[in-house]
Structures are given as C-alpha cells and as structure tokens.
Amino acid sequence: MIVKLLDQIDNIMYYPILIVVMCLAGIYFTCRTKGVQIRLFPESIRLLMEPPADKQNVSSLQAMLVSTASRVGTGNIIGVSTAICLGGPGACFWMWVMCIVGASSAFIESTLAQVYKRKKENGDCYGGPAYYIEKALHAPVIAGLFCVFLIATYAVGFNLLCSYNLQSTFEVFPFYNKSVTPAIIGGILAILTAYCLLGGGKRIIKITSLIVPFMGIAYVVIALIVILANIKNVPSMFVLIFRDAFDFRSILGGVAGSCVIYGIKRGLFSNEAGVGSAPNASAAAKVSHPAKQGLVQTLSVYIDTLLLCTATALMCLASGVEISPKVSGAPYVQMAISTVFGHAGPVFIMVAMVLFAFTTLLGNLFYVDNALIYLNGKKQPSASFMKGFHIICALIVFVGALIPMNAAWAMADITMGGLTLINLPCCMLLGAVAINTLKDYEKQKAEGKDPVFYAKNIGLPEDELDFWKEEQDVTEQSMSE
C-alpha cells in the first residue's frame, strides 16, 4: 500500500510537473547564456587547472572534486541499469539530452552560490541555495524549506537507496539469502557509517577517498574492454538506442514508464544538475570571478553522465544480455561484465559498489551538515544533537538494505524532486544575476584581462554581499603588502 502510494506520488511529480520545470529551466538558461555549457567548454577545462590566489583556500578543482564525489555513486551503475531495464534503451539518449541541457542549470546555480557566498570569521567562504534564496529573494521561509528537503534527500532518500543498491549487488552470489543477507549487509554498513560519523574511522575515510577516483577510472576502462570485446554489436546498439528514444507511439502509450521519464529521472539522480547540492561545495571555492566556478561545475555534470553513466549503458547494451525488468539493477550490469570477465566481473562490480556506496553515504552528509547549520541560526548544532542525528542516519542506512526496490527509488526520487522544485524556480528568478555575471566575465576576457568580479559591475548592492567589494580588495591588498 505504502509502496504503491510512493510510486503514484513519484509518477505525478516527474510527469508532468518536474519534467516541465527542468526542461523550461534548462532551455531558458541555455538560450540566455547562448549555450554556455557548450560554447565555453574549452574555457571550463582551462579554469579547472587554475590555482587559487592563496594556497590555503579551496581551488575550483577541489570544489569540483567534492561535488563530483557526491555525484558519482551507485546511480552511475545501478541507476542506469534500472533506467534501461524498466524504461528501455532510449533512456540512455534522454540522459544525454538532459545532461547537456541541465549543465546550463548547473552553471547558474553554482555562479549564484559564488555571488552570494558568506564569509566565516577566519576568512573562508561558504554558502549554497539557502543563502542566495534568503539574501537575494528575501525569502528565509523558502530557504528553510529548501534545507528541510535537502536533509530529507541526502540523509534519508539517497542513503536509503544507496544502502539498497549496495546489498542488491550480492544477489548474484550463491550465498545470498533474501531473508538474511540484506540485514547482515545493512548492519555492517550501518555500523561502519556510525563509526565514521561519530569521529572514528578517519583512516577508513581517507583510504576510500583515495581509492574511489582510481576505481572510477578502472570502471571506465573495464567498460571499454567489454564494449571492444563486443564491437560487432556496437552499430546495432546505437540503432536500438535511437529507435527506442524516438518511438513516440510507445512513449505516449505510457509516459510515466517510458524511456523519456526514466532517462530524466536517472540522469537527474546521477548528475544532480539543478538539484541544489553542488552549489554548497561551489561556494567554498576562492576564485576571482563567480563565473569561473560556474563553468567548472558544468564539467562535473559531464564527467558523471557523459562518461560514467554512458560507460555503464554502452557496456550493458553492447554485451548482448537480454533487457528485462527481472534483471533490473545490479544483476544486469553484473551479467554484462560477466560476458568478458566471467566470475571476476560481478566481484569487480561488488567492490566498486562498496567503495562508491560508502563514500556517497558519507559525502551526502556533508551537505546535510550545511543545512543543519543554516536551520540552527547559522550556528553549529550541539555535539549531543549531532551524535543523536548521526545515529539516526546510521539506522536509516540499515533500513535501506531491507526495503523493496520500488520504495527505495521512489523515496529518493520524491525527496530529490521536491528539492529541485524549490531550487530551479529560485534560480530562474535570479537568473539575470548569473547571466549578467557571465557577460561581465566574457567582456573582461575579450579585453585580455584575467576577470575580476565586483558587485557594482552588474548593479548589485555591495552591502548585501560578504565578498566582491572593490574597497575590500584594496584593503586586503594593502594589508598583504
């Protein structure tokens, strides 16, 4: 009964509400910025390697890696598999479309986070959607609601799903017992999560953080090997993707379960463009111009979807494994990789999922901490509160391993959808600020300058901002001299 209700809410939220909002926002931002996510792609790559003025500050690359680490996770493997098995191969095409269109939303939200970022006492910066909603729209209630949905998304929805996805990778092994194994895996994962959140396990966090980037690269390499081993299937694979993507008779016959909706859902879950999570990391970067961080964040969306999600999709489709709802999720990916690597394939996927899931669980709670601070009057909650909260988070991880697949995906989709429905309309209302910031950046570049942003350049009142004041920069320069 509850699962059916969650499915109904999920379906209505994404079609027609969220699909309309996301498409309108993406197309609007793409048109107004003249396709900034494509046009300035080379500039985005150049900026990625630009060092911060002060080595003590967070660079664009570091902020991008934090947001990419949050984006890259179980959705890149199991989310894509689910989309193909339940929506059809055409879901892959619609993921690509929403990635490219959505990258413009990622530019806008991260640029806004930079413009309206706040200053800590030690000079570091922080911020995110809650702060630009409060400061620019003068809507603290909506900012608070955004934080509530962010906590619901990253502490509940995403972590339930992450835990479910991890335990599902064990289904292909002979020892898996549906009534016992999920509880054991959930229990181990919950204990590890609690241990790390409560102050221990710093070495575990450090080791997994170092391993995950290499695992991501290894995963792409493995996927390429599977694709090359089945190279004869590649032409027919692309025919299948495009034929299914434009089979409008089938799509219109059941929109909610079509490749379009599954492509959009799983694409959004994976790259989080417009959701409002990445701006929390973007605001921490110290750059000379807000547009620099906006441009760098578009790359994070591409890495997630065009590289990792596409690797999964093409590997599965090229393998020739039959597409069926029965193998939806981990089994489809594991069966695909087994066509080349035999029994070692599922083990590799399991190891990748363990690492991706664990870092995702902890990374998700980085965003949650920011939201809790905002709701607590912009002050760090007490140690006893955080201890209790982290224990609850660990229990959620345990529950996630036990719930049905539909419930796990629906909870993640609903909470993420609510977050996006708050953030994207606010970004559209504030879009002119980000667009004028981009124009200022391009104007200075055309003049041969390394762009430096001042609020007055685009008519923003300096007294409403913590940064981007010309007098402030002059004072800081004189002090350093």
ChimeraX attribute file (.defattr): number of C-alpha atoms within 10 A of each C-alpha:
attribute: neighborCount
match mode: 1-to-1
recipient: residues
	/A:1	6
	/A:2	8
	/A:3	16
	/A:4	12
	/A:5	12
	/A:6	18
	/A:7	19
	/A:8	13
	/A:9	16
	/A:10	21
	/A:11	20
	/A:12	13
	/A:13	17
	/A:14	21
	/A:15	15
	/A:16	13
	/A:17	13
	/A:18	20
	/A:19	17
	/A:20	12
	/A:21	15
	/A:22	25
	/A:23	15
	/A:24	16
	/A:25	22
	/A:26	26
	/A:27	16
	/A:28	18
	/A:29	28
	/A:30	22
	/A:31	12
	/A:32	14
	/A:33	21
	/A:34	14
	/A:35	18
	/A:36	21
	/A:37	28
	/A:38	16
	/A:39	11
	/A:40	15
	/A:41	16
	/A:42	11
	/A:43	14
	/A:44	22
	/A:45	14
	/A:46	12
	/A:47	16
	/A:48	20
	/A:49	13
	/A:50	13
	/A:51	16
	/A:52	17
	/A:53	12
	/A:54	10
	/A:55	9
	/A:56	9
	/A:57	17
	/A:58	21
	/A:59	23
	/A:60	27
	/A:61	19
	/A:62	19
	/A:63	24
	/A:64	25
	/A:65	17
	/A:66	17
	/A:67	24
	/A:68	22
	/A:69	20
	/A:70	25
	/A:71	27
	/A:72	27
	/A:73	29
	/A:74	28
	/A:75	29
	/A:76	26
	/A:77	28
	/A:78	26
	/A:79	26
	/A:80	34
	/A:81	31
	/A:82	26
	/A:83	30
	/A:84	29
	/A:85	21
	/A:86	20
	/A:87	25
	/A:88	24
	/A:89	29
	/A:90	25
	/A:91	32
	/A:92	32
	/A:93	22
	/A:94	24
	/A:95	30
	/A:96	19
	/A:97	17
	/A:98	22
	/A:99	28
	/A:100	22
	/A:101	24
	/A:102	29
	/A:103	30
	/A:104	31
	/A:105	32
	/A:106	33
	/A:107	32
	/A:108	34
	/A:109	33
	/A:110	33
	/A:111	30
	/A:112	31
	/A:113	30
	/A:114	32
	/A:115	27
	/A:116	25
	/A:117	29
	/A:118	20
	/A:119	15
	/A:120	10
	/A:121	6
	/A:122	6
	/A:123	9
	/A:124	16
	/A:125	20
	/A:126	22
	/A:127	24
	/A:128	29
	/A:129	30
	/A:130	27
	/A:131	23
	/A:132	25
	/A:133	26
	/A:134	16
	/A:135	16
	/A:136	17
	/A:137	14
	/A:138	12
	/A:139	14
	/A:140	15
	/A:141	12
	/A:142	17
	/A:143	25
	/A:144	19
	/A:145	16
	/A:146	23
	/A:147	23
	/A:148	17
	/A:149	23
	/A:150	28
	/A:151	23
	/A:152	21
	/A:153	26
	/A:154	25
	/A:155	26
	/A:156	24
	/A:157	25
	/A:158	28
	/A:159	31
	/A:160	28
	/A:161	30
	/A:162	29
	/A:163	29
	/A:164	28
	/A:165	26
	/A:166	29
	/A:167	24
	/A:168	23
	/A:169	23
	/A:170	22
	/A:171	16
	/A:172	14
	/A:173	11
	/A:174	7
	/A:175	9
	/A:176	15
	/A:177	12
	/A:178	12
	/A:179	9
	/A:180	10
	/A:181	18
	/A:182	25
	/A:183	18
	/A:184	15
	/A:185	20
	/A:186	24
	/A:187	18
	/A:188	14
	/A:189	24
	/A:190	24
	/A:191	17
	/A:192	17
	/A:193	25
	/A:194	22
	/A:195	17
	/A:196	17
	/A:197	21
	/A:198	15
	/A:199	9
	/A:200	13
	/A:201	15
	/A:202	11
	/A:203	10
	/A:204	15
	/A:205	17
	/A:206	11
	/A:207	11
	/A:208	16
	/A:209	17
	/A:210	11
	/A:211	14
	/A:212	19
	/A:213	15
	/A:214	11
	/A:215	18
	/A:216	18
	/A:217	13
	/A:218	14
	/A:219	19
	/A:220	19
	/A:221	13
	/A:222	20
	/A:223	23
	/A:224	17
	/A:225	16
	/A:226	23
	/A:227	24
	/A:228	15
	/A:229	15
	/A:230	17
	/A:231	14
	/A:232	12
	/A:233	15
	/A:234	18
	/A:235	10
	/A:236	11
	/A:237	19
	/A:238	17
	/A:239	13
	/A:240	15
	/A:241	22
	/A:242	16
	/A:243	13
	/A:244	22
	/A:245	23
	/A:246	15
	/A:247	13
	/A:248	14
	/A:249	9
	/A:250	14
	/A:251	18
	/A:252	11
	/A:253	10
	/A:254	11
	/A:255	18
	/A:256	19
	/A:257	18
	/A:258	24
	/A:259	31
	/A:260	27
	/A:261	23
	/A:262	28
	/A:263	30
	/A:264	26
	/A:265	26
	/A:266	28
	/A:267	30
	/A:268	26
	/A:269	24
	/A:270	26
	/A:271	32
	/A:272	28
	/A:273	34
	/A:274	29
	/A:275	25
	/A:276	27
	/A:277	28
	/A:278	29
	/A:279	33
	/A:280	27
	/A:281	28
	/A:282	35
	/A:283	29
	/A:284	25
	/A:285	25
	/A:286	24
	/A:287	23
	/A:288	16
	/A:289	21
	/A:290	30
	/A:291	30
	/A:292	25
	/A:293	32
	/A:294	31
	/A:295	29
	/A:296	28
	/A:297	35
	/A:298	29
	/A:299	21
	/A:300	25
	/A:301	30
	/A:302	20
	/A:303	16
	/A:304	23
	/A:305	29
	/A:306	19
	/A:307	15
	/A:308	23
	/A:309	29
	/A:310	22
	/A:311	22
	/A:312	27
	/A:313	24
	/A:314	20
	/A:315	26
	/A:316	28
	/A:317	26
	/A:318	23
	/A:319	25
	/A:320	15
	/A:321	17
	/A:322	13
	/A:323	17
	/A:324	14
	/A:325	16
	/A:326	10
	/A:327	18
	/A:328	20
	/A:329	25
	/A:330	27
	/A:331	21
	/A:332	25
	/A:333	27
	/A:334	25
	/A:335	22
	/A:336	25
	/A:337	28
	/A:338	18
	/A:339	17
	/A:340	17
	/A:341	17
	/A:342	13
	/A:343	14
	/A:344	13
	/A:345	18
	/A:346	23
	/A:347	19
	/A:348	18
	/A:349	21
	/A:350	19
	/A:351	14
	/A:352	22
	/A:353	26
	/A:354	22
	/A:355	20
	/A:356	28
	/A:357	24
	/A:358	25
	/A:359	22
	/A:360	22
	/A:361	25
	/A:362	19
	/A:363	18
	/A:364	23
	/A:365	20
	/A:366	17
	/A:367	25
	/A:368	21
	/A:369	16
	/A:370	23
	/A:371	25
	/A:372	20
	/A:373	14
	/A:374	19
	/A:375	18
	/A:376	12
	/A:377	9
	/A:378	11
	/A:379	11
	/A:380	14
	/A:381	15
	/A:382	9
	/A:383	10
	/A:384	9
	/A:385	9
	/A:386	16
	/A:387	15
	/A:388	11
	/A:389	14
	/A:390	20
	/A:391	18
	/A:392	16
	/A:393	23
	/A:394	24
	/A:395	19
	/A:396	20
	/A:397	29
	/A:398	26
	/A:399	21
	/A:400	29
	/A:401	29
	/A:402	22
	/A:403	16
	/A:404	12
	/A:405	17
	/A:406	13
	/A:407	21
	/A:408	26
	/A:409	25
	/A:410	22
	/A:411	24
	/A:412	22
	/A:413	27
	/A:414	23
	/A:415	21
	/A:416	25
	/A:417	24
	/A:418	19
	/A:419	24
	/A:420	25
	/A:421	19
	/A:422	20
	/A:423	22
	/A:424	27
	/A:425	16
	/A:426	19
	/A:427	25
	/A:428	19
	/A:429	12
	/A:430	18
	/A:431	23
	/A:432	16
	/A:433	21
	/A:434	27
	/A:435	22
	/A:436	16
	/A:437	24
	/A:438	23
	/A:439	15
	/A:440	20
	/A:441	20
	/A:442	16
	/A:443	13
	/A:444	15
	/A:445	13
	/A:446	11
	/A:447	9
	/A:448	9
	/A:449	11
	/A:450	12
	/A:451	20
	/A:452	16
	/A:453	22
	/A:454	22
	/A:455	19
	/A:456	12
	/A:457	11
	/A:458	16
	/A:459	10
	/A:460	15
	/A:461	10
	/A:462	15
	/A:463	9
	/A:464	11
	/A:465	17
	/A:466	15
	/A:467	20
	/A:468	23
	/A:469	16
	/A:470	14
	/A:471	11
	/A:472	11
	/A:473	13
	/A:474	10
	/A:475	11
	/A:476	10
	/A:477	10
	/A:478	8
	/A:479	8
	/A:480	6
	/A:481	6
